[in-house]
């Protein structure tokens, strides 16, 4: 049923799965070393956005411009995953900022 609502081609599921996998790995590391887990969410979003950005040719987009880069076959909701990486990075920065601000109070 969800296939009709989330059309994607290629590796679009990375946008959803990669932050979860990175978050689980960071949580295991934080638990093993008895570290605070309040930064795991934002850091997993930021690191996932970097991984997805470089995986899908994001730097080529900046280097060569929008019209000279080959169209990616990796999409989620018909949006290329390199653009989801930008959204995830912005969301991770905002979330990290609120966590840091709450810790300063």
N, C-alpha and C positions, 0 to 999 in steps of 0.2 A: 504494500500500500504506500509506503513512504517513497518508493522509487518514483512515483509520479510527482511527488512534492519536491524532491531533492534531485533534479536531474544533474548529472555530472558525467564528465568524460575524463579518462585518464586517472590521475591520482588526486582527485578532488577530496577524497576522504582523509587525506593528510591534514587538511585544515581542522577537522574535528578530532582526529585520533592523536596527532602529534603532541598537542598540549597536554592531553591526558597521560600519555606515556611519559613525557618529560616530568610532569607533576608527580607521577607515581615514583619515578626514579629519585627525584629530589626529596620526596617524603621519606623514602627508605634511607637515603643518605643522612637526612636530618635526624631521623629517629635513631640511627646507629651511632651518631656522634653527639646525641642529646642537644641538638640545636633547636632554636625556635622555628616553628613552622609557619609563621605569619607572612614570610616573604615568598613562599613556595608558589603561590598562585601567580603573582605578577612576574616572577622570574621565569616561570614556565611559559607564560605568554610571550615574553620578550625573546627568550631563546628559541621558541618555536617559530616566531616571526622571522628571525634571522635565518634559521635553517630553511624555511619555506622560500624566503626571498632569494637566497643563493641557489636553491635547488631549481627554481623555475625561471632562472635567467633574469632576475631583477636588475643586477648591475648592467646588463646589456641594454636594458630599457633606458637607464640613465645615460649610458655612454653613447648610444647610437640614435636615441630619439624613438618616439612611438611608432613611426611609420617604417623604420628600417629594420625593426626586430621581427623575426618570424613569429606568427601567431602561435601561442601555446595551445597544446591540446589538453592541458590539465585545467579543468574548471569545476566549480561548485556553484549551484544556482546560476549557471551560465556566466559566471564571473571568473576570470582567470585567478589562479590561486596566488599569484604574486601580489595582487591587489588585496586579497584577504590578509596577506602577511603585513601589509601596511596598517590595516584596521586592527589586527591583533597587536601590533607594536604600539599603536596609539593607546589602545585599551590597557595594555600592560603598563605603559608609562603613567597613565592616569591612576590606575589601581595602586601602583608602587608609590606614587605621590601621596595618595590618601592614607596608605599604611604608614608611611614615614611621618606624615602630619599627625596621625593619631598616636604614634609613639612619642612624639615630642610633648604631648599634653600631660 
